[in-house]
Amino acid sequence: MIEYKKELSKKEKIDNILKCMKSIVNVDKCTQIVTLLESLVKNLVTAKYVMLWIYDPQRDILCRKVDDEEITTVKDRGLLGRAFAEKKAFFTNGVVHSSEYESSVDNIEDQPIKDIIFLPILDNNDKVKFVFQAMTGVNNIQQFVQSDVDTLNMLIDYIHNIELISCCGDEVEEEPTPEEKKEEEDLLDKIINIFRKPL
């Protein structure tokens, strides 16, 4: 069955981003933040599947948590590896025909995909913290275009200060102290206010 996903207006995209940022303030667990961010990216572009890969510098791997199970992959192979190395967003349509595509890395869940777009998020030292990977299904008649890259790049200023490393490994997530939670709320409020511009 042919799939089509209505594209959001610029105002709708910003509204979605701001709503997500407000929701993040009200959750405590890293995995909840990841779920919110993956859902946001899915809404911003014509994607059916979204994964957020977190870089673990101690083990030098990319990881994600799914139902409390850790999934890991390498950072130097496939299109995912290219996103990590180049540190910038890009898309590849008709991905299975790309010579850079490696299904064991780029489609680790073996989904029926057609196109892929990546968005690496960097820390203040210009190192990759995590990478968004969004994919369309094989029945989607749309393709990723440059405006999708521009849309995802809008996210950088909103989320580059978010830390997700506690999602990796077997560490038990510690509850933030009231002071830490207040600091995070203040930071997100500042970010939201800075980027809430009339369209």
C-alpha positions as a printed NumPy array, in Angstrom:
array([[ 0.   ,  0.   ,  0.   ],
       [ 1.34 ,  3.425, -1.002],
       [ 2.195,  5.678,  1.935],
       [ 2.181,  9.469,  2.008],
       [ 2.959, 11.691,  4.972],
       [ 1.802, 15.303,  5.003],
       [ 4.714, 17.679,  5.428],
       [ 4.496, 20.198,  8.26 ],
       [ 4.669, 23.939,  7.758],
       [ 7.602, 25.823,  9.285],
       [ 5.351, 27.05 , 12.091],
       [ 4.129, 23.508, 12.795],
       [ 7.729, 22.27 , 12.899],
       [ 8.784, 24.909, 15.424],
       [ 5.645, 24.261, 17.487],
       [ 6.537, 20.553, 17.541],
       [10.088, 21.324, 18.645],
       [ 8.964, 23.659, 21.443],
       [ 6.359, 21.145, 22.641],
       [ 9.025, 18.433, 22.772],
       [11.426, 20.677, 24.701],
       [ 8.73 , 21.389, 27.286],
       [ 7.981, 17.674, 27.6  ],
       [11.669, 16.866, 28.145],
       [11.704, 19.132, 31.205],
       [ 9.041, 16.933, 32.81 ],
       [10.778, 13.561, 32.423],
       [13.638, 12.17 , 34.478],
       [14.945,  9.148, 32.606],
       [17.311,  9.29 , 29.671],
       [15.318,  6.665, 27.779],
       [12.194,  8.83 , 28.032],
       [14.081, 11.752, 26.518],
       [15.259,  9.526, 23.671],
       [11.675,  8.417, 22.969],
       [10.507, 12.039, 22.856],
       [13.342, 13.063, 20.516],
       [12.812, 10.099, 18.18 ],
       [ 9.1  , 10.908, 17.998],
       [ 9.913, 14.549, 17.266],
       [12.234, 13.696, 14.366],
       [ 9.645, 11.294, 12.954],
       [ 7.116, 14.14 , 12.923],
       [ 9.5  , 16.698, 11.426],
       [10.396, 14.691,  8.321],
       [ 8.619, 12.066,  6.232],
       [10.072,  9.196,  8.279],
       [ 8.517,  5.908,  9.333],
       [11.404,  4.725, 11.513],
       [13.769,  6.755, 13.709],
       [16.722,  5.676, 15.817],
       [18.896,  7.8  , 18.045],
       [22.423,  6.412, 18.349],
       [24.428,  7.611, 21.361],
       [28.208,  7.64 , 21.258],
       [29.91 ,  5.93 , 24.198],
       [33.511,  7.223, 24.19 ],
       [34.685,  4.715, 26.805],
       [33.815,  1.777, 24.573],
       [34.15 ,  3.705, 21.286],
       [30.796,  2.43 , 20.013],
       [27.313,  3.696, 19.23 ],
       [24.465,  2.381, 21.358],
       [20.747,  2.67 , 22.013],
       [18.302,  1.181, 24.489],
       [15.175, -0.663, 23.356],
       [12.924, -2.071, 26.098],
       [15.856, -2.007, 28.549],
       [18.01 , -4.001, 26.107],
       [21.172, -2.308, 24.864],
       [21.876, -2.463, 21.138],
       [25.345, -1.485, 19.952],
       [27.017, -0.939, 16.612],
       [30.281,  0.352, 15.179],
       [30.882,  4.009, 14.357],
       [33.139,  3.591, 11.331],
       [31.163,  1.601,  8.762],
       [28.267,  2.206,  6.427],
       [26.343,  5.429,  6.028],
       [26.068,  5.703,  9.802],
       [29.854,  5.718,  9.96 ],
       [29.95 ,  8.449,  7.325],
       [27.563, 10.566,  9.412],
       [29.79 , 10.083, 12.458],
       [32.958, 10.95 , 10.525],
       [31.628, 13.92 ,  8.526],
       [29.698, 15.414, 11.47 ],
       [26.973, 16.863,  9.272],
       [23.463, 15.983,  8.165],
       [22.86 , 14.29 ,  4.821],
       [20.384, 11.942,  3.134],
       [20.646,  9.026,  0.75 ],
       [17.587,  8.008, -1.29 ],
       [17.235,  4.527, -2.734],
       [19.61 ,  3.51 ,  0.005],
       [19.919, -0.193, -0.848],
       [21.538,  0.823, -4.148],
       [24.216,  2.926, -2.442],
       [27.733,  1.471, -2.387],
       [28.192,  2.935,  1.128],
       [25.139,  1.188,  2.541],
       [25.751, -1.722,  4.921],
       [22.526, -3.336,  6.059],
       [24.092, -4.829,  9.201],
       [24.947, -1.282, 10.361],
       [22.527,  1.028,  8.558],
       [19.448, -1.165,  8.971],
       [20.213, -3.023, 12.169],
       [16.541, -3.822, 12.804],
       [16.091, -5.147,  9.25 ],
       [13.174, -2.856,  8.427],
       [11.773, -2.499,  4.882],
       [13.373,  0.91 ,  4.211],
       [13.822,  3.086,  1.132],
       [15.599,  6.309,  2.107],
       [17.778,  7.414,  5.063],
       [18.654, 10.777,  6.57 ],
       [21.21 , 11.358,  9.341],
       [21.745, 14.208, 11.809],
       [24.843, 14.118, 14.043],
       [24.699, 16.272, 17.188],
       [28.041, 17.644, 18.407],
       [29.265, 18.731, 21.826],
       [31.075, 21.982, 22.6  ],
       [34.367, 20.345, 21.543],
       [33.026, 19.499, 18.067],
       [32.788, 15.793, 18.891],
       [29.754, 13.653, 18.063],
       [27.456, 13.048, 21.047],
       [24.66 , 11.238, 19.241],
       [23.301, 10.633, 15.747],
       [19.695, 10.647, 14.578],
       [18.896,  8.134, 11.842],
       [15.484,  8.512, 10.166],
       [14.174,  6.229,  7.433],
       [11.198,  6.032,  5.088],
       [ 9.389,  2.784,  4.382],
       [ 9.573,  1.086,  0.997],
       [ 5.996,  2.124,  0.172],
       [ 6.504,  5.827,  0.849],
       [ 6.231,  7.773, -2.416],
       [ 8.137, 10.736, -0.958],
       [11.894, 11.121, -0.85 ],
       [14.151, 13.097,  1.429],
       [15.178, 16.48 ,  0.021],
       [17.471, 19.317,  1.132],
       [14.64 , 20.972,  3.064],
       [14.553, 17.891,  5.335],
       [18.242, 18.446,  6.129],
       [17.461, 22.098,  6.86 ],
       [14.593, 21.059,  9.122],
       [16.754, 18.672, 11.126],
       [19.513, 21.257, 11.388],
       [16.967, 23.493, 13.158],
       [17.131, 21.031, 16.039],
       [20.82 , 21.546, 16.769],
       [20.419, 24.793, 18.695],
       [17.655, 23.278, 20.818],
       [19.21 , 19.967, 21.798],
       [23.015, 20.214, 21.633],
       [23.184, 20.663, 25.428],
       [21.156, 17.52 , 26.184],
       [23.239, 14.68 , 27.665],
       [22.218, 11.1  , 26.872],
       [25.294,  9.033, 27.719],
       [23.49 ,  7.505, 30.718],
       [21.367,  5.574, 28.202],
       [24.415,  3.475, 27.336],
       [25.801,  0.632, 29.422],
       [24.276, -1.027, 32.442],
       [24.494,  1.939, 34.756],
       [21.4  ,  2.651, 36.818],
       [20.143,  6.105, 36.045],
       [20.319,  8.341, 39.084],
       [17.407, 10.588, 39.855],
       [18.417, 14.231, 39.372],
       [18.542, 16.393, 42.473],
       [15.995, 19.24 , 42.736],
       [18.843, 21.678, 42.037],
       [19.932, 19.786, 38.912],
       [16.35 , 19.593, 37.683],
       [15.872, 23.34 , 38.246],
       [19.109, 24.092, 36.351],
       [17.963, 21.953, 33.422],
       [14.523, 23.602, 33.403],
       [16.112, 27.073, 33.427],
       [18.444, 26.132, 30.567],
       [15.62 , 24.733, 28.432],
       [13.469, 27.808, 29.172],
       [16.31 , 30.033, 27.971],
       [16.736, 27.958, 24.805],
       [12.991, 28.042, 24.094],
       [12.801, 31.803, 24.624],
       [15.809, 32.482, 22.413],
       [14.355, 30.572, 19.483],
       [10.701, 31.51 , 19.866],
       [10.611, 34.02 , 17.041],
       [ 7.517, 35.209, 15.175],
       [ 7.227, 33.645, 11.734]])
